[in-house]
Amino acid sequence: MVEAVVVRANGGPEVLELARVEPRTPGAGELLVDVRAAGVNYIDTYQRRGIYPVDLPFTLGKEGAGVVAAVGEDVTGFAVGDHVAWAEAPGSYAGQVVVSAAMAFPVPADVTDETAAAAMLQGLTAHYLVTSTYSVKPGDTVLVHAAAGGVGLLLTQLAKARGGRVIGTVSTAEKEALAREAGADEVIRYTETDFADEVDRITGGAGVAAVYDGVGKDTFDRSMACLAPRGMLALFGASSGPVPPVDPQRLNAGGSLFLTRPTLAHHLATPEEFRRRCDELFSAISAGRLNVRIGGRYPLAEARRAHEDLEGRRTTGKLLLIPG
Ligand code: NDP
């Protein structure tokens, strides 16, 4: 039996319950992994609340890194004792989890399990956003909301590495300092000023080529106002709540704009795509070109506090849960 954070009823952080569960035996193509660090992601809060429905009861979590404890049939390339990281294994808030070998990445020797766990879901998201959703080109100016958050810090660094000019938004002075450290050229405190007016001023009225908006309800309308003609609004999340239905005519009025609502799973469509994105991400980490900030570590038993801090807007970078 291993410890696990279980959801028996949807609701606030108080529904998270530490339980003891029997780990599943790994089937064909699967690995059983001792979890060293599980990543906390905003999607976990959506699943906990039931906004993204999951059959109850369930063990929360999707991401982590750890050590292979057992190997299922037909697995090649992995052995007991290997360090692996993953972004899409349901039930990762636990002492052990079963991971698809095709979607497990061998952690490079110079990267810790904690950094690997912290890099996966948010790092792969930042990677597909700047390479596939709106591919940042040298000279582009882009707007990154919540630039000191988990995705935000990585997105800022990856957009800068592609030659972009980054305008970040944040809510506090501490977060502003972190966004600047990550390379943001300009930082707007969007809780104090109208960020679209500021973007207008910063770009001399030209607007930005793309807005990466994971905040949703509170930012969507003004995000659209920031775009240059033919610019792209990549709405990739809803930390402030879901965006109401949109009239497509607004895209015309705004200047032949593009609106997309991308998701990670569609950008890890094959094991090859998963590997390619991981290789690029971990090469940047190993070379010191990408800094992965771990903003908080919590024992698995304190998953509730981690969720309260994340939803309370008190966190920066990545939150990790550490099994006992
Ligand atoms: P963050 O670390 O970015 O935390 C959320 C941040 O959003 C907060 O720190 C806060 O930053 C900002 N925020 C603004 N308004 C609110 C509000 N009302 N309540 C809470 N937070 C608010 O989280 P993640 O990096 O885990 O995720 C960021 C977004 O990316 C989420 O919407 C998530 O769902 C999405 N996502 C989407 C993926 C995809 O493939 N589509 C994959 C991964 C994540 P500040 O205080 O500076 O305003």
Residues whose N, C-alpha, C, O or C-beta is under 5 A from the ligand:
A	BS01	NDP	V40 N41 Y42 I43 L121 T125 A146 G149 G150 V151 G152 T169 V170 S171 K175 G214 V215 F236 G237 A238 S239 S240 P262 T263 L264 L310 E311 R313 T315 G317
